[in-house]
Amino acid sequence: ISASRYKEDPETEVQTVKDLTREAIQAGFYNIDVDTSTLVDLSVEDVVQQQVLNSELTAYFTQFIREIEPEGITVSIGGEIGEVGEENSTEEELRAYLDSLKVDLEKVAPGAVGLSKISVLTGTSHGGVVLPDGSIKKVAVDFDLLQHLGKVARESYGLGGAVQHGASTLPETAFSKFPEYDTLEVHLATNFQNILYNEMPGDLREKIYAYLDENHAHERKEGQTDEQFYYKTRKRALGAFKKAIWNISPDQLDKVKAAWEIQFKDLFDRLGMADTRPYVDEHIQPIHVPAKLAHYLLGDVEAEDTSDLAD
């Protein structure tokens, strides 16, 4: 949810997120994070009151997802309490949100399956903090806090645990710690985007940066260097340059794929994912959901305004 657009027109902003959610599920994505933590009200002192709107809208979107998920599929839904503000999440905030959510969800969808996970703030941020020279600011994760909040989520509320978001830009040595501290899920998208931009042909990258200068200059904050501006906005160009990126030469594409392969293998090893296929086969029964042609023949649609959303 965009806080600024919600303030101007709540109904339209909620509908936009509903449309995006429906599109994702129709495309076969059954792991949806509902981030309404952008609406946490830090202007009030009472922690429960801070989380009221976050809880109500999470319940609303959970009900919506349960109504449209394919038969036989239970979409994994994540909530979030920790992206607003600069302070790490607390147990008090987590309990305030999840206690309220239990009540709110029972009101709108009695008996519905709730969240499976919750994202918390333990020292990182979406996409990382970019320094003037284009490098990423080093941050430290409070692993003890992450483990504690995950334990509370599991033992008191029946969730799978806590999610570490904004992890792409952490040092590689940090990733082996996540399994040790019982982290349920780790969000890593930004670094794979960085690899794409690092490995793509230089002339294509320059065209993309020129596009950003022309179409997204309004997002440049006062004092930002070019490196900071391009790093924070280049995700905006992936849609406009999707065809060009797919059409780079096979040799160039192989460079990207090889770099990704190295990164995936390293992460799978550090996160303890190796040799886990037997557990998947034992516990997961795949459900075939036939694709519907109509979902892919929508014609030209207007792109969502994501200018003030986090990565």
Buried (B, 14 or more C-beta within 10 A) or exposed (E): BBBEBBEEEBEEBBEBBBEEBBBBBBEEEBEBBBBBBBBBEEEEEEBBEBBBBBBBBBBBBBBBBBEEBBEEEEBBBBBBBBBBEEEBBBBEBBBBBBBBBBEBBEEEBEEBBBBBBBBBBBBBBBBBBBBEEEEBEEBEBBBEBBBBBBBBBBEEBEBBBBBBBBBBBBEEEBBEBBEEBBBBBBBBBBBBBBBBBEBBBEEBBEBBBEBBBEEBEEBBEEEBBEBBBBBBBBBBBEEBBEEBBEEBEEEBBEBBEEBBEEBEEEBEEBBEEEEEEEEEEEEEEEEEBEEEEEEEEEEEEEEBEBEEBBB
